[in-house]
Amino acid sequence: MPVHENVGSLIRLAKRRKGILLALIAMCVMMLSVSLRAESNDEVPYPMGYRMWTHVRTVLIGPQSPAFESFGGLHHIYANEKAMEGYRAGRFPDGSVLVFELLETKESAGVTTEGPRKRVGVMVKESKRYAETGGWGFESFQGDSQTERRLNAEGRIACFKCHEPQKDNDYVFSKLRK
């Protein structure tokens, strides 16, 4: 095969690779823009590693409470470092994350212990993003799932309405024990 035919074959191969590379780059740019758009919505992310955060307190909601049907069980409340600053200062800075883990209870011989996880409730403070709900975003994850969300837009508003009487405490019910 003459040298000029090899050169032509190499040029066609280089053009084909360049076209494939440009298509891959375009696909990556498109996927990145879709990903950034997905992250810019109002969804609150699952709080990975929250059990390693500061445990603020535990609350037991028993059968005598009017909230028992929806919220009965043990509530363990956790705070990330930013939220701990908020507990100390009385106002929570952006980046604060509060988690309440709701667990069923089990009774045996007069001892109450943790049962299965019912849900993980999350509050995230981002003043501008969640301005219409006091600066807080709300979400609830079903059982042990990190992806099965329980709240729609109306549910998030209902969470805020419940927290609204706590406006003087930056919409947070729990306080640090002194």
C-alpha positions in Angstrom: 0.0 0.0 0.0 1.5 3.4 -1.0 2.3 5.8 1.8 -0.2 8.4 0.7 -3.1 5.9 1.2 -1.9 5.2 4.8 -1.9 8.9 5.5 -5.4 9.3 4.1 -6.6 6.4 6.3 -5.0 7.9 9.4 -6.6 11.3 8.7 -10.1 9.7 8.4 -9.5 7.7 11.6 -8.4 10.9 13.4 -11.5 12.8 12.2 -13.7 9.9 13.3 -12.1 9.9 16.8 -12.4 13.7 17.0 -16.1 13.4 16.2 -16.6 10.8 18.8 -14.7 12.8 21.4 -16.8 15.9 20.6 -20.0 13.9 20.9 -18.8 12.6 24.3 -17.9 16.1 25.5 -21.3 17.4 24.4 -23.1 14.5 26.2 -21.1 15.2 29.4 -22.0 18.9 29.2 -25.6 18.1 28.7 -25.7 15.7 31.6 -23.9 18.1 33.9 -26.4 20.9 33.1 -29.3 18.5 33.8 -27.6 17.5 37.1 -27.1 21.1 38.1 -30.8 21.9 37.3 -31.9 18.9 39.4 -29.9 20.0 42.4 -31.3 23.5 42.2 -34.8 22.4 43.1 -36.2 22.6 46.6 -35.5 19.0 47.5 -33.8 18.5 50.8 -31.1 15.8 50.6 -30.9 12.8 52.9 -28.7 13.6 55.9 -25.9 11.1 55.4 -24.1 10.2 58.6 -26.5 12.1 60.9 -26.1 9.5 63.7 -22.5 10.7 64.0 -23.7 14.3 64.7 -24.5 15.7 68.1 -27.5 14.0 69.7 -29.6 16.9 71.1 -32.3 15.0 72.9 -34.8 12.2 72.8 -38.6 12.6 73.1 -41.2 9.9 73.6 -44.6 10.6 72.2 -47.0 8.2 73.9 -50.6 7.1 73.3 -52.0 9.9 75.4 -50.7 12.5 73.0 -53.0 13.9 70.2 -50.0 13.5 67.9 -49.6 9.8 68.7 -51.2 8.5 65.5 -48.8 10.5 63.2 -45.8 10.9 65.5 -46.0 8.3 68.2 -42.7 6.7 69.2 -39.2 7.7 70.1 -37.8 10.9 68.5 -34.0 11.1 68.5 -32.9 14.7 67.5 -29.5 15.2 65.9 -27.8 18.5 64.8 -24.8 19.1 62.5 -22.1 21.5 63.7 -23.8 24.6 62.1 -27.1 23.8 63.9 -25.2 23.4 67.2 -24.0 27.0 66.7 -27.7 27.9 66.2 -28.7 26.2 69.5 -26.1 28.2 71.3 -26.8 31.5 69.6 -30.6 31.3 69.4 -30.6 31.8 65.6 -29.6 29.0 63.2 -27.1 30.0 60.4 -27.5 28.8 56.8 -26.2 25.3 56.5 -27.8 24.1 59.7 -29.4 20.7 59.5 -31.6 19.1 62.1 -32.8 15.5 62.0 -35.5 13.8 63.9 -35.4 10.0 63.7 -38.8 8.5 64.6 -38.7 5.0 65.9 -41.5 2.6 66.9 -41.2 1.5 70.5 -41.3 -2.1 71.9 -42.4 -3.0 75.4 -41.1 -6.0 77.3 -41.2 -6.5 81.1 -41.7 -2.8 81.8 -38.8 -1.8 79.6 -39.4 0.4 76.5 -36.8 0.0 73.7 -36.4 1.2 70.1 -38.3 -0.6 67.4 -38.0 -0.2 63.7 -37.4 3.2 62.1 -40.7 4.8 60.9 -39.1 7.8 59.2 -36.3 10.4 59.2 -37.4 14.0 59.3 -35.0 16.7 58.1 -34.9 20.5 58.4 -32.3 22.4 56.4 -31.6 26.1 56.9 -31.1 28.1 53.7 -32.6 31.5 54.1 -32.9 32.5 50.4 -33.8 29.1 49.0 -36.6 28.5 51.6 -37.6 32.1 52.3 -41.3 31.4 52.1 -41.0 28.8 55.0 -38.9 30.8 57.4 -35.7 29.9 55.8 -36.1 26.2 56.4 -36.6 23.3 54.0 -38.5 20.3 55.2 -38.4 16.6 54.2 -39.3 13.2 55.5 -37.8 9.9 54.4 -39.8 6.7 54.8 -38.4 4.0 57.2 -34.8 3.1 56.4 -35.0 4.5 52.8 -32.6 7.2 51.8 -34.6 8.0 48.7 -38.3 7.4 49.4 -39.6 10.9 50.2 -42.9 11.3 52.1 -43.6 15.0 51.5 -45.0 16.8 48.6 -45.2 20.7 48.4 -48.3 20.7 50.6 -46.7 18.5 53.1 -43.6 20.8 53.4 -46.0 23.7 53.9 -47.8 21.7 56.6 -44.5 21.1 58.4 -43.8 24.8 58.3 -47.3 25.7 59.7 -46.7 23.3 62.6 -43.3 25.0 63.3 -44.6 28.5 62.8 -45.6 29.0 66.5 -41.9 28.5 67.3 -40.9 31.6 65.2 -39.2 33.2 68.2 -37.0 30.1 68.5 -36.2 30.2 64.7 -39.0 27.7 64.1 -37.2 25.0 66.1 -39.0 23.1 68.9 -36.0 21.5 70.6 -33.6 23.2 72.9 -30.3 22.2 74.4 -30.5 20.9 77.9 -28.5 23.1 80.3 
